[in-house]
Amino acid sequence: MIYMGTRLDPYVHEHDTAEEAETFDRALRERVERARSSTKPRVRHDKVMDEARAIIEAELEKQRR
């Protein structure tokens, strides 16, 4: 049983308390379910990565000038 304010070991857990971990887990599951049931057109991972690399390269080029 988990009690309110139960502190978690920071070497083992990402969140400070069990309640924070449960809240994060619930929100993540909801976001994943919304994404899985979305009817928006899907974008391939390699296309997204190509676009991200182009943005990064453009920014680096600006900084070089």
PDB file with SEQRES, HELIX, SHEET and CRYST1 records, atoms N, CA, C and O in Angstrom:
SEQRES   1 A   65  MET ILE TYR MET GLY THR ARG LEU ASP PRO TYR VAL HIS          
SEQRES   2 A   65  GLU HIS ASP THR ALA GLU GLU ALA GLU THR PHE ASP ARG          
SEQRES   3 A   65  ALA LEU ARG GLU ARG VAL GLU ARG ALA ARG SER SER THR          
SEQRES   4 A   65  LYS PRO ARG VAL ARG HIS ASP LYS VAL MET ASP GLU ALA          
SEQRES   5 A   65  ARG ALA ILE ILE GLU ALA GLU LEU GLU LYS GLN ARG ARG          
HELIX    1 AA1 ALA A   18  SER A   37  1                                  20    
HELIX    2 AA2 HIS A   45  ARG A   64  1                                  20    
CRYST1    1.000    1.000    1.000  90.00  90.00  90.00 P 1           1          
ATOM      1  N   MET A   1       0.840  -1.179   0.000  1.00  0.00           N  
ATOM      2  CA  MET A   1       0.000   0.000   0.000  1.00  0.00           C  
ATOM      3  C   MET A   1       0.889   1.247   0.000  1.00  0.00           C  
ATOM      4  O   MET A   1       1.902   1.294   0.698  1.00  0.00           O  
ATOM      5  N   ILE A   2       0.506   2.245  -0.779  1.00  0.00           N  
ATOM      6  CA  ILE A   2       1.269   3.488  -0.862  1.00  0.00           C  
ATOM      7  C   ILE A   2       0.522   4.571  -0.104  1.00  0.00           C  
ATOM      8  O   ILE A   2      -0.676   4.773  -0.301  1.00  0.00           O  
ATOM      9  N   TYR A   3       1.243   5.261   0.762  1.00  0.00           N  
ATOM     10  CA  TYR A   3       0.642   6.311   1.575  1.00  0.00           C  
ATOM     11  C   TYR A   3       0.952   7.674   0.972  1.00  0.00           C  
ATOM     12  O   TYR A   3       1.940   7.839   0.257  1.00  0.00           O  
ATOM     13  N   MET A   4       0.094   8.652   1.268  1.00  0.00           N  
ATOM     14  CA  MET A   4       0.295  10.011   0.779  1.00  0.00           C  
ATOM     15  C   MET A   4       1.672  10.519   1.212  1.00  0.00           C  
ATOM     16  O   MET A   4       2.055  10.395   2.375  1.00  0.00           O  
ATOM     17  N   GLY A   5       2.399  11.083   0.270  1.00  0.00           N  
ATOM     18  CA  GLY A   5       3.685  11.657   0.602  1.00  0.00           C  
ATOM     19  C   GLY A   5       4.805  10.646   0.737  1.00  0.00           C  
ATOM     20  O   GLY A   5       5.882  10.985   1.227  1.00  0.00           O  
ATOM     21  N   THR A   6       4.575   9.412   0.314  1.00  0.00           N  
ATOM     22  CA  THR A   6       5.602   8.392   0.415  1.00  0.00           C  
ATOM     23  C   THR A   6       6.798   8.797  -0.431  1.00  0.00           C  
ATOM     24  O   THR A   6       6.696   8.910  -1.652  1.00  0.00           O  
ATOM     25  N   ARG A   7       7.930   9.013   0.224  1.00  0.00           N  
ATOM     26  CA  ARG A   7       9.135   9.421  -0.488  1.00  0.00           C  
ATOM     27  C   ARG A   7       9.752   8.202  -1.164  1.00  0.00           C  
ATOM     28  O   ARG A   7       9.807   7.113  -0.592  1.00  0.00           O  
ATOM     29  N   LEU A   8      10.213   8.411  -2.390  1.00  0.00           N  
ATOM     30  CA  LEU A   8      10.836   7.340  -3.141  1.00  0.00           C  
ATOM     31  C   LEU A   8      12.345   7.547  -3.188  1.00  0.00           C  
ATOM     32  O   LEU A   8      12.822   8.681  -3.136  1.00  0.00           O  
ATOM     33  N   ASP A   9      13.077   6.478  -3.283  1.00  0.00           N  
ATOM     34  CA  ASP A   9      14.536   6.521  -3.352  1.00  0.00           C  
ATOM     35  C   ASP A   9      14.962   7.172  -4.665  1.00  0.00           C  
ATOM     36  O   ASP A   9      14.650   6.636  -5.728  1.00  0.00           O  
ATOM     37  N   PRO A  10      15.660   8.301  -4.635  1.00  0.00           N  
ATOM     38  CA  PRO A  10      16.031   9.004  -5.869  1.00  0.00           C  
ATOM     39  C   PRO A  10      17.003   8.209  -6.741  1.00  0.00           C  
ATOM     40  O   PRO A  10      17.141   8.499  -7.929  1.00  0.00           O  
ATOM     41  N   TYR A  11      17.672   7.219  -6.170  1.00  0.00           N  
ATOM     42  CA  TYR A  11      18.581   6.392  -6.958  1.00  0.00           C  
ATOM     43  C   TYR A  11      17.821   5.354  -7.776  1.00  0.00           C  
ATOM     44  O   TYR A  11      18.358   4.780  -8.723  1.00  0.00           O  
ATOM     45  N   VAL A  12      16.579   5.124  -7.404  1.00  0.00           N  
ATOM     46  CA  VAL A  12      15.779   4.096  -8.062  1.00  0.00           C  
ATOM     47  C   VAL A  12      14.638   4.701  -8.868  1.00  0.00           C  
ATOM     48  O   VAL A  12      14.268   4.170  -9.914  1.00  0.00           O  
ATOM     49  N   HIS A  13      14.078   5.809  -8.388  1.00  0.00           N  
ATOM     50  CA  HIS A  13      12.876   6.373  -8.982  1.00  0.00           C  
ATOM     51  C   HIS A  13      13.127   7.767  -9.556  1.00  0.00           C  
ATOM     52  O   HIS A  13      13.943   8.534  -9.044  1.00  0.00           O  
ATOM     53  N   GLU A  14      12.414   8.067 -10.618  1.00  0.00           N  
ATOM     54  CA  GLU A  14      12.531   9.363 -11.273  1.00  0.00           C  
ATOM     55  C   GLU A  14      11.760  10.447 -10.521  1.00  0.00           C  
ATOM     56  O   GLU A  14      12.127  11.619 -10.594  1.00  0.00           O  
ATOM     57  N   HIS A  15      10.715  10.085  -9.810  1.00  0.00           N  
ATOM     58  CA  HIS A  15       9.853  11.052  -9.127  1.00  0.00           C  
ATOM     59  C   HIS A  15      10.103  11.025  -7.630  1.00  0.00           C  
ATOM     60  O   HIS A  15      10.582  10.032  -7.082  1.00  0.00           O  
ATOM     61  N   ASP A  16       9.771  12.133  -6.976  1.00  0.00           N  
ATOM     62  CA  ASP A  16      10.017  12.251  -5.537  1.00  0.00           C  
ATOM     63  C   ASP A  16       9.065  11.417  -4.692  1.00  0.00           C  
ATOM     64  O   ASP A  16       9.460  10.842  -3.677  1.00  0.00           O  
ATOM     65  N   THR A  17       7.804  11.357  -5.120  1.00  0.00           N  
ATOM     66  CA  THR A  17       6.822  10.612  -4.329  1.00  0.00           C  
ATOM     67  C   THR A  17       6.071   9.625  -5.221  1.00  0.00           C  
ATOM     68  O   THR A  17       6.061   9.752  -6.445  1.00  0.00           O  
ATOM     69  N   ALA A  18       5.454   8.654  -4.589  1.00  0.00           N  
ATOM     70  CA  ALA A  18       4.648   7.676  -5.315  1.00  0.00           C  
ATOM     71  C   ALA A  18       3.485   8.360  -6.018  1.00  0.00           C  
ATOM     72  O   ALA A  18       3.094   7.965  -7.116  1.00  0.00           O  
ATOM     73  N   GLU A  19       2.930   9.396  -5.375  1.00  0.00           N  
ATOM     74  CA  GLU A  19       1.803  10.111  -5.973  1.00  0.00           C  
ATOM     75  C   GLU A  19       2.227  10.812  -7.270  1.00  0.00           C  
ATOM     76  O   GLU A  19       1.498  10.788  -8.261  1.00  0.00           O  
ATOM     77  N   GLU A  20       3.422  11.441  -7.255  1.00  0.00           N  
ATOM     78  CA  GLU A  20       3.924  12.080  -8.472  1.00  0.00           C  
ATOM     79  C   GLU A  20       4.132  11.049  -9.571  1.00  0.00           C  
ATOM     80  O   GLU A  20       3.804  11.300 -10.731  1.00  0.00           O  
ATOM     81  N   ALA A  21       4.673   9.898  -9.216  1.00  0.00           N  
ATOM     82  CA  ALA A  21       4.911   8.845 -10.197  1.00  0.00           C  
ATOM     83  C   ALA A  21       3.592   8.349 -10.789  1.00  0.00           C  
ATOM     84  O   ALA A  21       3.490   8.139 -11.998  1.00  0.00           O  
ATOM     85  N   GLU A  22       2.595   8.165  -9.943  1.00  0.00           N  
ATOM     86  CA  GLU A  22       1.291   7.701 -10.429  1.00  0.00           C  
ATOM     87  C   GLU A  22       0.621   8.736 -11.314  1.00  0.00           C  
ATOM     88  O   GLU A  22       0.022   8.389 -12.332  1.00  0.00           O  
ATOM     89  N   THR A  23       0.718  10.010 -10.933  1.00  0.00           N  
ATOM     90  CA  THR A  23       0.138  11.086 -11.738  1.00  0.00           C  
ATOM     91  C   THR A  23       0.809  11.164 -13.098  1.00  0.00           C  
ATOM     92  O   THR A  23       0.139  11.292 -14.123  1.00  0.00           O  
ATOM     93  N   PHE A  24       2.128  11.087 -13.104  1.00  0.00           N  
ATOM     94  CA  PHE A  24       2.868  11.121 -14.366  1.00  0.00           C  
ATOM     95  C   PHE A  24       2.491   9.925 -15.239  1.00  0.00           C  
ATOM     96  O   PHE A  24       2.242  10.082 -16.434  1.00  0.00           O  
ATOM     97  N   ASP A  25       2.449   8.750 -14.655  1.00  0.00           N  
ATOM     98  CA  ASP A  25       2.115   7.536 -15.392  1.00  0.00           C  
ATOM     99  C   ASP A  25       0.718   7.624 -16.005  1.00  0.00           C  
ATOM    100  O   ASP A  25       0.521   7.262 -17.165  1.00  0.00           O  
ATOM    101  N   ARG A  26      -0.240   8.101 -15.231  1.00  0.00           N  
ATOM    102  CA  ARG A  26      -1.613   8.238 -15.720  1.00  0.00           C  
ATOM    103  C   ARG A  26      -1.668   9.226 -16.895  1.00  0.00           C  
ATOM    104  O   ARG A  26      -2.310   8.947 -17.909  1.00  0.00           O  
ATOM    105  N   ALA A  27      -0.995  10.379 -16.760  1.00  0.00           N  
ATOM    106  CA  ALA A  27      -0.987  11.391 -17.828  1.00  0.00           C  
ATOM    107  C   ALA A  27      -0.301  10.846 -19.078  1.00  0.00           C  
ATOM    108  O   ALA A  27      -0.768  11.072 -20.194  1.00  0.00           O  
ATOM    109  N   LEU A  28       0.796  10.137 -18.892  1.00  0.00           N  
ATOM    110  CA  LEU A  28       1.502   9.559 -20.043  1.00  0.00           C  
ATOM    111  C   LEU A  28       0.630   8.544 -20.767  1.00  0.00           C  
ATOM    112  O   LEU A  28       0.559   8.549 -21.996  1.00  0.00           O  
ATOM    113  N   ARG A  29      -0.027   7.683 -20.019  1.00  0.00           N  
ATOM    114  CA  ARG A  29      -0.909   6.693 -20.647  1.00  0.00           C  
ATOM    115  C   ARG A  29      -2.042   7.365 -21.423  1.00  0.00           C  
ATOM    116  O   ARG A  29      -2.420   6.903 -22.500  1.00  0.00           O  
ATOM    117  N   GLU A  30      -2.582   8.454 -20.875  1.00  0.00           N  
ATOM    118  CA  GLU A  30      -3.650   9.186 -21.574  1.00  0.00           C  
ATOM    119  C   GLU A  30      -3.129   9.797 -22.871  1.00  0.00           C  
ATOM    120  O   GLU A  30      -3.807   9.737 -23.897  1.00  0.00           O  
ATOM    121  N   ARG A  31      -1.919  10.392 -22.836  1.00  0.00           N  
ATOM    122  CA  ARG A  31      -1.343  10.982 -24.054  1.00  0.00           C  
ATOM    123  C   ARG A  31      -1.076   9.920 -25.109  1.00  0.00           C  
ATOM    124  O   ARG A  31      -1.325  10.138 -26.294  1.00  0.00           O  
ATOM    125  N   VAL A  32      -0.570   8.774 -24.679  1.00  0.00           N  
ATOM    126  CA  VAL A  32      -0.295   7.688 -25.625  1.00  0.00           C  
ATOM    127  C   VAL A  32      -1.591   7.195 -26.247  1.00  0.00           C  
ATOM    128  O   VAL A  32      -1.653   6.965 -27.454  1.00  0.00           O  
ATOM    129  N   GLU A  33      -2.615   7.031 -25.439  1.00  0.00           N  
ATOM    130  CA  GLU A  33      -3.901   6.550 -25.966  1.00  0.00           C  
ATOM    131  C   GLU A  33      -4.496   7.555 -26.950  1.00  0.00           C  
ATOM    132  O   GLU A  33      -5.022   7.161 -27.991  1.00  0.00           O  
ATOM    133  N   ARG A  34      -4.418   8.854 -26.631  1.00  0.00           N  
ATOM    134  CA  ARG A  34      -4.907   9.879 -27.571  1.00  0.00           C  
ATOM    135  C   ARG A  34      -4.136   9.808 -28.887  1.00  0.00           C  
ATOM    136  O   ARG A  34      -4.729   9.895 -29.962  1.00  0.00           O  
ATOM    137  N   ALA A  35      -2.832   9.650 -28.803  1.00  0.00           N  
ATOM    138  CA  ALA A  35      -2.013   9.577 -30.019  1.00  0.00           C  
ATOM    139  C   ALA A  35      -2.357   8.340 -30.833  1.00  0.00           C  
ATOM    140  O   ALA A  35      -2.454   8.406 -32.059  1.00  0.00           O  
ATOM    141  N   ARG A  36      -2.541   7.220 -30.162  1.00  0.00           N  
ATOM    142  CA  ARG A  36      -2.856   5.967 -30.878  1.00  0.00           C  
ATOM    143  C   ARG A  36      -4.216   6.024 -31.546  1.00  0.00           C  
ATOM    144  O   ARG A  36      -4.412   5.409 -32.595  1.00  0.00           O  
ATOM    145  N   SER A  37      -5.154   6.744 -30.965  1.00  0.00           N  
ATOM    146  CA  SER A  37      -6.500   6.786 -31.533  1.00  0.00           C  
ATOM    147  C   SER A  37      -6.712   7.995 -32.448  1.00  0.00           C  
ATOM    148  O   SER A  37      -7.809   8.197 -32.969  1.00  0.00           O  
ATOM    149  N   SER A  38      -5.665   8.795 -32.640  1.00  0.00           N  
ATOM    150  CA  SER A  38      -5.770   9.981 -33.481  1.00  0.00           C  
ATOM    151  C   SER A  38      -6.025   9.592 -34.941  1.00  0.00           C  
ATOM    152  O   SER A  38      -5.539   8.570 -35.426  1.00  0.00           O  
ATOM    153  N   THR A  39      -6.794  10.433 -35.618  1.00  0.00           N  
ATOM    154  CA  THR A  39      -7.065  10.199 -37.043  1.00  0.00           C  
ATOM    155  C   THR A  39      -6.220  11.115 -37.920  1.00  0.00           C  
ATOM    156  O   THR A  39      -6.387  11.132 -39.140  1.00  0.00           O  
ATOM    157  N   LYS A  40      -5.322  11.871 -37.315  1.00  0.00           N  
ATOM    158  CA  LYS A  40      -4.423  12.730 -38.088  1.00  0.00           C  
ATOM    159  C   LYS A  40      -3.509  11.861 -38.953  1.00  0.00           C  
ATOM    160  O   LYS A  40      -3.181  10.734 -38.581  1.00  0.00           O  
ATOM    161  N   PRO A  41      -3.102  12.390 -40.107  1.00  0.00           N  
ATOM    162  CA  PRO A  41      -2.170  11.621 -40.935  1.00  0.00           C  
ATOM    163  C   PRO A  41      -0.858  11.399 -40.181  1.00  0.00           C  
ATOM    164  O   PRO A  41      -0.384  12.280 -39.464  1.00  0.00           O  
ATOM    165  N   ARG A  42      -0.294  10.234 -40.349  1.00  0.00           N  
ATOM    166  CA  ARG A  42       0.948   9.900 -39.647  1.00  0.00           C  
ATOM    167  C   ARG A  42       2.145  10.421 -40.436  1.00  0.00           C  
ATOM    168  O   ARG A  42       2.106  10.513 -41.663  1.00  0.00           O  
ATOM    169  N   VAL A  43       3.202  10.759 -39.715  1.00  0.00           N  
ATOM    170  CA  VAL A  43       4.436  11.233 -40.331  1.00  0.00           C  
ATOM    171  C   VAL A  43       5.528  10.241 -39.974  1.00  0.00           C  
ATOM    172  O   VAL A  43       5.710   9.885 -38.810  1.00  0.00           O  
ATOM    173  N   ARG A  44       6.244   9.804 -40.987  1.00  0.00           N  
ATOM    174  CA  ARG A  44       7.315   8.827 -40.755  1.00  0.00           C  
ATOM    175  C   ARG A  44       8.426   9.436 -39.896  1.00  0.00           C  
ATOM    176  O   ARG A  44       8.731  10.624 -40.005  1.00  0.00           O  
ATOM    177  N   HIS A  45       9.018   8.611 -39.051  1.00  0.00           N  
ATOM    178  CA  HIS A  45      10.081   9.049 -38.154  1.00  0.00           C  
ATOM    179  C   HIS A  45      11.246   9.654 -38.932  1.00  0.00           C  
ATOM    180  O   HIS A  45      11.767  10.699 -38.542  1.00  0.00           O  
ATOM    181  N   ASP A  46      11.660   9.019 -40.020  1.00  0.00           N  
ATOM    182  CA  ASP A  46      12.810   9.528 -40.763  1.00  0.00           C  
ATOM    183  C   ASP A  46      12.522  10.905 -41.371  1.00  0.00           C  
ATOM    184  O   ASP A  46      13.437  11.719 -41.499  1.00  0.00           O  
ATOM    185  N   LYS A  47      11.286  11.174 -41.742  1.00  0.00           N  
ATOM    186  CA  LYS A  47      10.923  12.492 -42.272  1.00  0.00           C  
ATOM    187  C   LYS A  47      11.022  13.549 -41.172  1.00  0.00           C  
ATOM    188  O   LYS A  47      11.550  14.637 -41.403  1.00  0.00           O  
ATOM    189  N   VAL A  48      10.526  13.239 -39.997  1.00  0.00           N  
ATOM    190  CA  VAL A  48      10.607  14.167 -38.871  1.00  0.00           C  
ATOM    191  C   VAL A  48      12.069  14.437 -38.520  1.00  0.00           C  
ATOM    192  O   VAL A  48      12.448  15.582 -38.273  1.00  0.00           O  
ATOM    193  N   MET A  49      12.885  13.391 -38.498  1.00  0.00           N  
ATOM    194  CA  MET A  49      14.296  13.561 -38.167  1.00  0.00           C  
ATOM    195  C   MET A  49      15.017  14.392 -39.221  1.00  0.00           C  
ATOM    196  O   MET A  49      15.858  15.224 -38.882  1.00  0.00           O  
ATOM    197  N   ASP A  50      14.699  14.176 -40.493  1.00  0.00           N  
ATOM    198  CA  ASP A  50      15.300  14.986 -41.562  1.00  0.00           C  
ATOM    199  C   ASP A  50      14.957  16.460 -41.379  1.00  0.00           C  
ATOM    200  O   ASP A  50      15.816  17.328 -41.535  1.00  0.00           O  
ATOM    201  N   GLU A  51      13.700  16.738 -41.049  1.00  0.00           N  
ATOM    202  CA  GLU A  51      13.278  18.122 -40.833  1.00  0.00           C  
ATOM    203  C   GLU A  51      13.967  18.723 -39.604  1.00  0.00           C  
ATOM    204  O   GLU A  51      14.367  19.886 -39.624  1.00  0.00           O  
ATOM    205  N   ALA A  52      14.103  17.945 -38.555  1.00  0.00           N  
ATOM    206  CA  ALA A  52      14.766  18.427 -37.340  1.00  0.00           C  
ATOM    207  C   ALA A  52      16.238  18.727 -37.626  1.00  0.00           C  
ATOM    208  O   ALA A  52      16.762  19.752 -37.191  1.00  0.00           O  
ATOM    209  N   ARG A  53      16.897  17.833 -38.353  1.00  0.00           N  
ATOM    210  CA  ARG A  53      18.309  18.060 -38.697  1.00  0.00           C  
ATOM    211  C   ARG A  53      18.471  19.322 -39.535  1.00  0.00           C  
ATOM    212  O   ARG A  53      19.428  20.072 -39.346  1.00  0.00           O  
ATOM    213  N   ALA A  54      17.540  19.564 -40.463  1.00  0.00           N  
ATOM    214  CA  ALA A  54      17.609  20.760 -41.303  1.00  0.00           C  
ATOM    215  C   ALA A  54      17.462  22.019 -40.449  1.00  0.00           C  
ATOM    216  O   ALA A  54      18.160  23.008 -40.677  1.00  0.00           O  
ATOM    217  N   ILE A  55      16.572  21.989 -39.482  1.00  0.00           N  
ATOM    218  CA  ILE A  55      16.384  23.140 -38.588  1.00  0.00           C  
ATOM    219  C   ILE A  55      17.660  23.380 -37.780  1.00  0.00           C  
ATOM    220  O   ILE A  55      18.111  24.518 -37.644  1.00  0.00           O  
ATOM    221  N   ILE A  56      18.234  22.309 -37.248  1.00  0.00           N  
ATOM    222  CA  ILE A  56      19.457  22.425 -36.448  1.00  0.00           C  
ATOM    223  C   ILE A  56      20.596  22.963 -37.310  1.00  0.00           C  
ATOM    224  O   ILE A  56      21.319  23.867 -36.893  1.00  0.00           O  
ATOM    225  N   GLU A  57      20.754  22.414 -38.500  1.00  0.00           N  
ATOM    226  CA  GLU A  57      21.814  22.874 -39.404  1.00  0.00           C  
ATOM    227  C   GLU A  57      21.644  24.335 -39.764  1.00  0.00           C  
ATOM    228  O   GLU A  57      22.628  25.074 -39.800  1.00  0.00           O  
ATOM    229  N   ALA A  58      20.417  24.774 -40.031  1.00  0.00           N  
ATOM    230  CA  ALA A  58      20.163  26.174 -40.353  1.00  0.00           C  
ATOM    231  C   ALA A  58      20.537  27.076 -39.179  1.00  0.00           C  
ATOM    232  O   ALA A  58      21.108  28.149 -39.374  1.00  0.00           O  
ATOM    233  N   GLU A  59      20.216  26.641 -37.961  1.00  0.00           N  
ATOM    234  CA  GLU A  59      20.550  27.426 -36.784  1.00  0.00           C  
ATOM    235  C   GLU A  59      22.066  27.480 -36.588  1.00  0.00           C  
ATOM    236  O   GLU A  59      22.612  28.537 -36.272  1.00  0.00           O  
ATOM    237  N   LEU A  60      22.740  26.360 -36.773  1.00  0.00           N  
ATOM    238  CA  LEU A  60      24.204  26.337 -36.641  1.00  0.00           C  
ATOM    239  C   LEU A  60      24.846  27.238 -37.689  1.00  0.00           C  
ATOM    240  O   LEU A  60      25.823  27.929 -37.402  1.00  0.00           O  
ATOM    241  N   GLU A  61      24.308  27.233 -38.886  1.00  0.00           N  
ATOM    242  CA  GLU A  61      24.835  28.077 -39.944  1.00  0.00           C  
ATOM    243  C   GLU A  61      24.683  29.557 -39.583  1.00  0.00           C  
ATOM    244  O   GLU A  61      25.582  30.357 -39.842  1.00  0.00           O  
ATOM    245  N   LYS A  62      23.545  29.917 -38.986  1.00  0.00           N  
ATOM    246  CA  LYS A  62      23.339  31.299 -38.539  1.00  0.00           C  
ATOM    247  C   LYS A  62      24.374  31.698 -37.494  1.00  0.00           C  
ATOM    248  O   LYS A  62      24.892  32.814 -37.515  1.00  0.00           O  
ATOM    249  N   GLN A  63      24.670  30.779 -36.583  1.00  0.00           N  
ATOM    250  CA  GLN A  63      25.622  31.060 -35.514  1.00  0.00           C  
ATOM    251  C   GLN A  63      27.054  31.198 -36.046  1.00  0.00           C  
ATOM    252  O   GLN A  63      27.863  31.928 -35.472  1.00  0.00           O  
ATOM    253  N   ARG A  64      27.358  30.510 -37.121  1.00  0.00           N  
ATOM    254  CA  ARG A  64      28.700  30.563 -37.710  1.00  0.00           C  
ATOM    255  C   ARG A  64      28.975  31.910 -38.362  1.00  0.00           C  
ATOM    256  O   ARG A  64      30.133  32.307 -38.495  1.00  0.00           O  
ATOM    257  N   ARG A  65      27.936  32.612 -38.764  1.00  0.00           N  
ATOM    258  CA  ARG A  65      28.102  33.901 -39.453  1.00  0.00           C  
ATOM    259  C   ARG A  65      28.382  35.022 -38.511  1.00  0.00           C  
ATOM    260  O   ARG A  65      28.545  36.164 -38.941  1.00  0.00           O  
TER     261      ARG A  65                                                      
END                                                                             
